[in-house]
Amino acid sequence: MLSMFLAPEIKEAAKAVVSNAAAAAPAVPAAAPVSVPKLPPLETANSWAMPTEASTFAESTDNLYYFITALSVIFFVLIIGAMLYFMKKYARRSEDQKTSSLTHNGKIEFLWSAIPAVLLVVIFAWGEIDWIKQTSPPPDAIDIRVTGRQWYWQVDYPDYPGVTLTSSTEEPLITMMVPKGRPVRLIMTSEDVLHSFYVPAFRVKKDLVPGRYTTLWFEATKVGEFNIFCAEYCGDRHSSMGGVIKVLEPDSFEAALREAAKLEQKPVESAADFGKRIYTRRGCVACHTLDGSAATGPSWKGLYGKEESLVGGETLKVDDNYIKESILQPKAKIVAGYTAANMPSYQGQLDDKQITAVIEFIKTQK
């Protein structure tokens, strides 16, 4: 406001002072970019809302849920309303008032038994029809194999040899890719304990049982990313056993799948950094910590060059040969206090370059 009353010469002098002060001030370094952790997909607009409907099963499942909820609300209002009405109407008016001699009403008793029975049959038939649909995959469904382990998912595509995706206990990685509008059949098993593969947006869930195969199928109807959860308590890191299904348009599915499954060293990436990516993408993070804390497998902190005691009393020094052997043949030499039952062999899954990168990454964990 004051500047409008100043002479032009004074204005110019003031501008010069400000400019000189700005030039003399020390340069403020630009703020370093903040690394924001990737969050799992948000499938609902509100915490009270149902998840996104993203499969052919979702609408019917939700309608059955809404039907049961509506019946529960209606019967709650009717029962509580009738109870309050009768409490008021038949309240005792005096000390000498006698109880009515009426014992029962046959028609009302029949109706309050028959109507709920019919409704229960409707609910059963509705659920049975939907269940049969979910257990009968069409013959042209794409086969995908899912293996549950403590505590990550491994997903293999038999129609695309060498294509493997995994989940991570540290961040929500793309765990499975499927095309929109194509039926997909999951052939699932577990290598350790009972797990349960659950996709809320698809309204499908099925247990993975050690020693046998279970199947589950769905057809995605919406492009996007959707959460996978393990819905069966499977150990102390159960809550971190998640993942992400990515649904793509059919014409871009195959190319995107092969690109996502690539695990190659980038031109500007060191061997150790490449090894870190393998550590995350191939499930090593689920069993081997980097901070020295105990887990299903030995921690990688300070592992390289360490004298390890093995089952049976033998000791050895951790070197390149031992690490490579443990990756390819985990049961060959087992560290005392651990078991190799949960450690899968990566024979045929990791090549020599990738194994070398893992070794270089382990060397950096001092």
N, C-alpha and C positions, 0 to 999 in steps of 0.2 A: 504493500500500500504506500509506503513512504517514498518509493522510487519514482512515483509519478510526479513528485514535487521537486526532485533533484535536477540540477542543471545537466546538460549532456556531457560536459567535461568531467563532472564528478562521477557520472555513470561509467564512463570509459575507464577512469582511474580505478574505480571499484572492481570492474571486470578484470583489469590487469593484475590487481592484487590477488584476486581469487585464482586466476590462471597460474601465476607464479607459485602460489602456495601449493596448488595441486601438483605442479611439476616437481617441486622440491620434496613432496611427501614420499616416503618409501613405498615401493610397489607392494601391494598386498597379493600374495600368491593365490592363484585360483584354487578353490576348494577341490580336494581330490574327489573323484566320483565315488559315491557310496555304493557298496555292493549290497543289493537288496536280495535276500534269499527268495528263491522261487517258492511260491505258495501252491498248495493243491487247488484244483479247480473248485470254484464256488458254484454249487448246483442249485441253490435256492436264493430267492430274493430276500426272504425273511427266515429267521430261525424256526418259526412255527409252520412254515409252508412245506408242502411235499417236495421231494426232489424233482428235478427236471424229468419229464417223460421223454425218454430217448430210445425206446425199443417198442416192438409190436406188442409186447406183453404189458407195457406200463399202464395203458389206459384201462384195460379190463381189470388189472390188479387194483388200481386206484378206485375204480368204480365199486368194486366189491368192498373195499375198505370204507368208502363213503357210505355205502348201503348199511354196513354193520354199525357204523358210527351213528347214522341217522336213526336206526332202530333202537340203539341204546339210549339215545336222547329222548325219543318218543316214549319208550316204556318207562324211563326214569320219571319223566314229567307225569305220565298217567298214574304210576304207582304212588309217587309222593303226593300228587294232587288228590288222588282218591283217599289216601291215608289222612291227609289234613282235613278233607271234607268230612270224612266219617268221624274223626276225632271231635270236630265241632258239632256235627249233627247229633251224635249219640253220646255226647259228654253227660256225665251223671249230674242231674239237676238238684237232687236232694238226698239226704241220708237214707230215706226209706224207699227210694226208687229202685225197682227190681229190674234185673237183666231181661232182655227180650227172650222169648221162648223159641225164636227162629234158630234152627240149627245149620241149615245150608240151603244153597240154591243150585240145583242140578244143572240148569242151563248155563249159568255163569261159570260154574266149575268146569264144564265141558269146554266152553269157549276159551277160558284162560289157559287150558292145556292144549287145545287143538290149534289155536292161532299161532302160538310160539313154535309148536311142533312143525307146522307147515313152513314157517319162516326158516327154521333150522334146516329143513330139507332143501329149501331154495338155496341157502348159503352153502350147504354141502355140495349140491349139484353144480353150482357156479364154480366153487373152488376145485371140484374134481375135474370139470371140463378144462379149466385153465391149467391144472396140473398135468393132465394128459397131453395138452398142447406143448407144454414146456419139456416133456420127456420124449417127444417124438420128432427129432430133427428131420428136415427134408433131405432127400438123397443127394441133392446137389450142394449141400453145405460145405463150406471151407473148413478143413480140419486144422486145428491148432492144438499143440500139446502144452499143457501147463504143469509145472512141477513146483510144489511148495516145499520150502526148506526154512529152517530157523535162521534168519527171519526175512526171507525175500522170495519173490516169484521168479521162476525162469520160464520163458515162453519160447517155444520152437515152432517153426513152420515147416512141416514135412514137404509141402509143395515148393518150398524155396530153400533148397539145401544150403546149410551154413548160416542161415539167418536165425539169430538168437537175440532176444531182448530180455532184460532183467529189470527188476525194481531195485530200489535202494532204501536203506533205513535212514539215510541222511537227508535226502531231498526227493520230491515227487518226480521221478523220471518217467518218460514214456515207456510203459511196460508192455503194451500190446497195441497193435494197429489193426483196424478192421475197415472194410469198405462199407459205406452206407448202402442200405437196401439189399445186402447179400446175407443169407443165413450163414452163421458161423457156429461150428460145433467144437466145443472144448473137450479134449480128452485129458483128464487130470489125475494126478497121483501125488503122494507125499513121500519124501525120503526119510522122514524122521517121526514127527508126531502128527496128530490130527490138525488139519487146517480147514478153513472154509472160505471159498472164493465168493465174494459178495460185491455186486455192482449196483448201488442204490438206484442210479438213473435208469438201469435196464430192468429193475425189479427181479433180478435173478440171484440165486445163492445156492451153492452146493458144497458139501464137505469133500475134502481130499483125504483119502484114507491110505495109510502106509500098506504096501503090499497088494493093492488092487487099483483098478481104474474106475473112475466115475465120469459121467458125461453131462454136459450142460450145453444148451444152445440158445441163441438169440439172434435177432435181426435188428441192427441199429437203424434208427429213422432220422437221426439228427447229427449233423457234422459238429464236431467239437471235442473237448477233452472231458473225461468223466472219471471219477474216483473208483479205485478198487480198494477194498478192505479185507482183512482177514477177520471173519466173524466168529472165530473159535479161539479161546485162549490157548496159546501155544508156547508160552514161556515168558521170561521177563522182558523181552523186547517185542511182545505181541502188538502193542499199540503202534509201533513204528513199521509194521509190516503192511505197507500200503502200496499204491501204484497208480498209474494213470492209463486209461484206454483212450486212444485217439481214433476218432472216426473220421474218415476222409471220403471224398467223392471217388467213385469206382475208377475213373480214368486216371487219377493221380495216386491210387493206392500202392501199386506195385513199385513204382519208382521211389516213393517216399519210404516205403518199408525197407528197401535195399539200402537207401541212404542212411536211415536211422540205425541199421544193423552194422554199418561200417565201423570198424574199430582200428583206424590207421593213424600213424603219427603225422601230425600236421607239420608243414615245412618250418614254421617258426617255433615248434614245440620241442623242449628238451626231452630226453629219454625218461627222466624222472617225472616230468609233468605228464607225459604219456602214460607212464605207469600208474600215476595217481588216477587218471581217467579210467584205466582198466580196473583199478582197485574199487572204484565206485560202480562201474557198469557191469562187472562180472560177479558182483555179490560178495567180494572179499570183505567189504565194509561191515557185513552182517555178523561176522565172526571174529575179525581181527581188529582190535582198537589201535589207535596211534598215540594214546596217552599213557600206556602202561597198565591200564585197568584190566581186570580179568574179564574174559568173555568165553565163548564156546571154543575158540582157538587161541593160541599164544598171541600176545600183543606184538605188534611190529616195532614198537619203540625200543631202540637199542638192540634189535634182534641180530643185525648183521655182525658177524665176528664174535658172537656170544657163545659161551660153552653151554650146550644144552644137555640135560640128562634125559635119556630115553627110557621108554618102558623096557624093563629087563636089566637096567643098571648101566648100560653103555652110555658113554658121553661122546659128543662130537662138537666140532666148531662149525657154526652156521656160515656157510659160504655159498657161492653160486651153484655148485653142483647139488648141495643139499636142498636149496630152495627150489631148484628146477625139479628135482626128484619128488619133492613134497607136493608140487603143483600137479604133476602128471601121475604120480603114484602115492597118494596121501597115506596109504596104509603100510608103506614100506618101512618108514622110521617114524614112530609116534612119540611125541614128547611126553615125559612122565607127568601124570596128572590130567592128561587130556585123552580124548578118544578120536579116532579118525572116522567114526561111524557117520558123522554129519558132514564131513568134508568130501565134496564130489571130486572126481577126477576131471581135470580139464584137458585130457588127452583128446586131440582133434578140435578143441575149442580155442586154444591159444597156440599161436605159432612161436617159433624161436625168438623172433623180434619182440613180440609182445611179452614173452616170459622175461627176456632181458630187460625190458622197460620196467617190469614189476620189480625185478631185482635192484635196479638203479633207484627206484622209489624207496624200497626198503632201506637201502644204504643211507638215504637222507634222513631217516627217522632216528635221530640220535637221542 
